[in-house]
Amino acid sequence: MRTRSATYPDRDTAQWATQQVVTANEQFIHRWLAVRGLYVYAESAVSAHGEEL
């Protein structure tokens, strides 16, 4: 896994940048699950056809 370090001028900018990375990672995970026919809604897993797993 690659890691990257950065310096930001203030705490708010650093927190914003961190949230951008977290959001991008969450979206990647959801897309990864979707491709495999699994979706996660409100802490319950369902199949691509809406059947509870």
N, C-alpha and C positions, 0 to 999 in steps of 0.2 A: 504494500500500500504506500502510495506517495503522500508525503505530508508537506505542508507549506507554512511558512511563518511570515508574518507581516507586522509592520509597525504602523499604528494609526495615530493621528494627531490628538485624539481625545477618546474618552471612554464611550461616549454615545456612538461614535463612528465604529469603534471596535465591536460594540454589541450589535450594531446594525449588520456589519459584515459577517459576524458569526451567525446571526439569524438567517442571512441569505444562504450560507453554506448548509445550515440545518434544513432549511426548506427545500433546497435543491436535492439533498440526500433523501429526504422523505418522499419527494416526487419520484426520484429514481426507484426507490423501493416499491412504491405503489405501481409504477409501470412494470417493474420486474415481475411482481405478483400477477398483474393483469395479463401479461403475456403467457403466463403459466396457468391461466384459468382460475386464479384465486384472487378474491377481492376481500378487503377487510373494511367493514363498516361498523362503527360504534363498538369496537372490541369483540365483534363476532365475525367469524370467517364464513363466507358463503362461496359456493361454486360460481362459475360463470353463468349458470342457469338460475341462480338465486336460491339454490338448495343449501340449507344449513349443513355445515361440515361437522 
